[in-house]
Amino acid sequence: MEIIPKKHQNSIMTNENNPIIYWLYFHIKGNGTEWIDYNLPIPNLFEHINRGYMIGWAIDGYFGTSKSQEFLNDIIGRFLISFKEQGIERLPFKPTKEHQDSKTAHIYKKVYRLREFSKQLKSLPTKKHIPERADSFEDFTFWAIKLYAEDMIRATGFIVYGTLENWALVQFVHKERSTIRAKCRSIWNWYNDRDFKLPNKAISKTKEEILMTRQERAISNAKAKAEKARKTVINAITGLYADTYKKKSGAWHIGKVSEATKIHRETVSKYIKEYETELREKATKE
């Protein structure tokens, strides 16, 4: 039976007449049952798509205070952590009218309180992993961004800063933007200083590395240096200030990229060409 509070009877699925309704709205690349496994409330909107499903809950609450925003962001962080293995992306704002009116979408007309989600969703693995700079509450925002950054490393071998920041700003739209950017910078810098190696990878030298000849070490070090230079160039042309490195014609301004990264022009040109070739090949396969 559908439960419709009186004050929401006219427009349960839109914000137009009910400004206090806030949406938790996600795309999850799963089989559609994961939310049941967590014993979450029945979603207000559920629709299978080609890759996974869209799922959303209408929340009754005012999130104008800093305390309420922190609670909201912690819940969003828990969602991102809980469904991380399936692949989850927070969708912006609210479902479109097209999605709400879709004949394939399942609609449940009830407005929830945010606390109905607080006990079902995963917490952090262990409290000891929370950095000292985190506040007294568990910093789910930080860990959600960190886990996404690690996924990028596994997929590509490095973190594109602009992509990381844009993702985080979308996921935590009500969080202070400067705070989100500070967390992104902190995470990016930490992995950049470690050549984007994940913490669980052994950092001690293996027996084979110890037995390497001087020439082999030199070749290995040169490869590592070249790979770091390549990542630096790609970060420059895909990051937040990528547009500043383009000419009016749309071509890359090799000199500006070279100056910003302190990498030789010919090397910059080489890595940009390789990267653009990779993108074209990937687009062709898709």
C-alpha positions in Angstrom: 0.0 0.0 0.0 1.4 3.4 -0.9 1.9 5.8 2.0 1.4 9.5 1.0 1.8 12.1 3.7 -0.9 14.8 3.4 1.5 17.6 2.8 3.1 15.7 -0.2 -0.1 14.4 -1.9 -0.1 16.9 -4.7 3.5 16.4 -6.0 5.3 13.5 -4.4 7.9 13.1 -7.1 8.8 16.8 -7.8 10.3 19.6 -5.8 8.1 22.3 -7.3 5.4 22.3 -4.7 7.5 20.6 -2.0 10.8 22.5 -1.7 11.8 20.4 1.4 12.0 17.2 -0.7 15.7 16.2 -1.4 16.7 13.3 -3.6 19.3 10.6 -3.0 19.6 9.4 -6.6 22.1 7.0 -7.9 23.2 4.8 -10.8 24.3 1.4 -9.6 25.9 -1.2 -11.9 24.4 -4.2 -10.2 21.7 -6.8 -10.7 19.0 -4.7 -9.0 18.9 -6.6 -5.6 21.8 -5.0 -3.8 19.6 -2.4 -2.0 17.5 -5.3 -0.7 20.6 -7.0 0.7 21.2 -3.8 2.8 17.6 -3.8 4.0 17.1 -0.3 2.7 13.7 1.3 2.5 11.7 0.8 -0.7 13.1 3.3 -3.3 10.8 6.0 -4.6 12.1 5.4 -8.1 13.6 2.3 -9.5 14.4 1.6 -13.2 16.5 -1.0 -14.9 18.7 0.4 -17.7 21.3 -1.1 -20.0 24.0 -1.1 -17.4 22.6 -1.6 -14.0 19.7 0.5 -12.6 18.8 3.9 -11.4 17.5 4.2 -7.9 16.4 7.1 -5.8 14.7 8.1 -2.5 12.8 11.3 -1.8 14.0 12.7 1.6 11.9 15.0 3.8 14.2 17.4 5.5 15.9 20.8 5.6 19.7 20.6 5.1 20.6 24.2 5.5 22.5 23.9 8.7 26.2 22.8 8.8 25.3 19.9 11.1 22.5 18.6 8.9 24.7 18.9 5.8 27.4 16.9 7.5 24.9 14.2 8.3 23.6 14.2 4.7 27.1 14.0 3.3 28.0 11.1 5.6 25.0 9.2 4.4 26.0 9.9 0.8 29.5 8.7 1.6 28.1 5.5 3.1 26.2 4.8 -0.1 29.3 5.2 -2.2 31.3 2.9 0.1 28.5 0.3 0.5 28.0 -0.1 -3.2 31.6 0.4 -4.3 32.1 -3.1 -5.5 29.1 -2.9 -7.8 30.1 0.5 -9.2 28.0 3.5 -8.1 27.7 7.0 -9.3 25.6 9.7 -7.7 23.2 11.3 -10.2 22.8 15.1 -9.9 19.8 16.9 -8.3 16.7 14.8 -8.9 15.1 12.4 -11.4 14.0 14.1 -14.6 10.3 14.2 -15.5 11.1 11.7 -18.3 12.4 9.2 -15.8 9.5 9.9 -13.4 6.9 9.3 -16.1 8.7 6.3 -17.6 6.4 3.3 -18.0 9.3 1.0 -17.0 10.1 2.8 -13.8 8.7 1.6 -10.5 7.3 4.5 -8.3 6.7 4.3 -4.5 5.0 7.3 -3.1 6.4 7.9 0.4 8.8 10.5 1.7 11.6 9.3 4.0 13.5 10.7 6.9 17.3 10.6 6.4 17.9 8.6 9.6 16.0 5.7 8.1 19.2 5.0 6.1 21.8 5.6 8.8 21.9 2.2 10.4 21.6 0.0 7.3 24.5 1.3 5.3 28.1 0.3 5.7 30.4 2.1 8.1 34.2 2.5 7.5 36.2 -0.8 7.7 38.0 0.2 10.9 38.1 3.4 12.9 41.9 3.3 13.1 42.2 4.2 9.4 40.5 7.5 9.9 43.2 10.3 9.5 43.9 12.5 12.5 42.6 15.5 10.6 39.2 14.0 10.4 36.5 15.5 12.6 34.8 13.6 15.5 32.3 12.1 13.1 33.6 9.4 10.7 34.8 11.2 7.6 32.9 9.3 5.0 33.4 12.1 2.4 37.2 11.7 2.6 37.1 8.0 2.3 34.5 7.9 -0.5 36.8 10.2 -2.5 39.9 8.2 -1.6 38.3 4.9 -2.7 37.3 6.5 -6.0 40.9 7.7 -6.5 42.2 4.2 -5.9 39.8 2.8 -8.5 41.2 5.3 -11.0 44.7 4.1 -10.2 43.7 0.5 -10.7 42.1 1.4 -14.0 44.6 3.7 -15.5 47.7 3.7 -13.3 47.3 7.3 -12.1 44.7 9.9 -11.0 43.5 12.6 -13.3 43.0 15.4 -10.8 40.3 17.3 -12.7 38.2 14.1 -13.0 38.6 13.4 -9.3 37.6 16.8 -8.3 34.6 17.0 -10.6 33.4 13.7 -9.4 33.6 14.7 -5.8 31.9 18.0 -6.3 28.9 16.2 -8.0 28.7 13.5 -5.3 28.8 16.0 -2.4 26.9 19.0 -3.9 26.0 20.4 -0.5 29.4 20.1 1.0 31.6 23.2 1.2 33.4 23.3 -2.2 36.7 24.5 -0.7 36.6 21.5 1.7 36.0 19.1 -1.1 38.8 20.6 -3.1 41.2 20.4 -0.1 40.4 16.7 0.3 41.0 16.0 -3.4 44.3 17.9 -3.3 45.4 16.0 -0.2 44.6 12.6 -1.7 46.1 13.5 -5.1 49.3 14.8 -3.6 49.7 11.7 -1.3 49.5 9.3 -4.3 51.5 11.5 -6.6 54.4 11.6 -4.0 54.3 7.7 -4.2 54.1 7.5 -8.0 50.5 6.5 -7.7 51.3 3.2 -6.0 48.5 1.7 -3.9 49.4 1.2 -0.2 48.8 -2.6 -0.3 51.6 -3.1 -2.8 54.9 -4.2 -1.4 57.4 -1.3 -1.4 60.4 -3.4 -0.2 62.9 -4.5 -2.8 62.5 -8.1 -4.1 65.4 -10.5 -4.5 65.3 -10.0 -8.2 65.6 -6.2 -7.8 68.6 -6.6 -5.5 70.4 -8.8 -8.1 69.7 -6.4 -11.0 72.9 -5.1 -12.7 73.7 -1.5 -12.7 72.6 -1.2 -16.4 69.3 -2.9 -15.6 68.7 -0.5 -12.7 69.4 2.5 -15.0 66.9 1.2 -17.6 64.3 0.6 -14.9 64.8 4.1 -13.4 64.6 5.7 -16.8 61.3 3.9 -17.5 59.9 5.1 -14.2 61.0 8.7 -14.9 59.4 8.6 -18.3 56.2 7.2 -16.9 56.0 9.9 -14.3 56.6 12.5 -17.0 53.8 11.0 -19.1 51.4 11.1 -16.2 52.3 14.7 -15.5 51.6 15.8 -19.1 48.2 13.9 -19.2 47.2 15.5 -15.9 47.9 18.9 -17.3 45.8 18.5 -20.4 42.9 16.7 -18.6 42.9 18.7 -15.4 41.1 21.7 -14.1 43.1 24.2 -16.2 43.3 22.2 -19.4 41.6 24.9 -21.4 44.5 27.3 -20.7 46.8 25.1 -22.6 44.7 25.2 -25.8 45.1 27.6 -28.8 42.0 29.2 -30.4 42.3 26.6 -33.2 41.8 23.8 -30.6 45.3 22.5 -30.9 47.5 22.1 -27.8 49.9 24.9 -26.9 52.9 22.6 -26.5 55.1 25.5 -25.2 52.7 26.3 -22.3 52.3 22.7 -21.3 56.1 22.3 -21.4 56.6 25.4 -19.2 54.0 24.4 -16.7 55.2 20.8 -16.4 58.9 21.6 -16.8 59.2 18.8 -19.4 60.9 19.2 -22.8 58.6 20.3 -25.7 59.4 17.2 -27.8 58.5 14.9 -24.9 55.3 16.8 -24.2 54.3 16.6 -27.9 55.1 12.8 -27.9 52.9 12.1 -24.8 50.0 14.2 -26.0 50.0 12.4 -29.4 50.1 9.0 -27.6 47.3 9.9 -25.3 45.1 11.2 -28.1 45.8 8.0 -30.1 44.7 5.9 -27.1 41.5 7.8 -26.8 40.7 7.3 -30.5 41.4 3.6 -30.2 39.2 3.3 -27.1 36.4 5.2 -28.8 36.6 2.9 -31.8 36.3 -0.2 -29.7 33.3 1.1 -27.8 
